[in-house]
Amino acid sequence: MSAESLVVLRRARDVDARAAADVWLRSFAAALPTVVRPHSDDEVRAYFRDVVVPRGETWVAEADGGSGVVGVMVLDGEVLSQLYLDPDRRGRGLGDRFVTLAKERSPRGLSLWTFQVNKPAHRFYERHGFVPVEYTDGSGNEEREPDVRYVWRP
C-alpha cells in the first residue's frame, strides 16, 4: 500500500480552515516564487476561515500518521477554483486523485485558471485532458499575472 493511499479526501470542516490555508500558503510559495501575493498570510487564513471553507465546496486531503491536511481543492460549480498540495506531496498521485474527484463531482465538464508561469501545472492539467482555451495579460486577476484558462469536457 502506498503512502498516498493512506491519504483520505473528505469535505473540509470549519476546523480545517487554518490547515487548508497553510497548505495553500506553502504550495503557492513553492510553486509560484515569482508571483506577488496581494494578501498577507493572515488575510489568506481569514479568507479560508470566513469564505472558502464555510461557503465553498472545499475538500481536503488528510494524511494518516499525524501529518494532518496535506492538500486542498475548491470547486465552484463547474470551476475548479483551487487545487494546492503540500510541496512534499507533489508527484505522488494526490493531485490525480483530486482531479478524479473533481470530474466525478462535475461530470459535464470543468474549467480552471492557472498562471502562465506555472508550467508544471500546465503539464499536469493537460495530462488530465484539460486544454488551454484563453490566455490573458493578467489584468483580470489580483496578482496582475498573465494567466491561462483550461477546460475539460468528457
Secondary structure, DSSP 8 states (H G I E B T S, - for coil): --GGGGEEEEE--GGGHHHHHHHHHHHHHHH-TTS--SS-HHHHHHHIIIIIHHHSEEEEEEETTTTEEEEEEEEETTEEEEEEE-GGGTTTTHHHHHHHHHHHH-TT-EEEEEETT-HHHHHHHHHTT-EEEEE--STTSTT---EEEEEE--
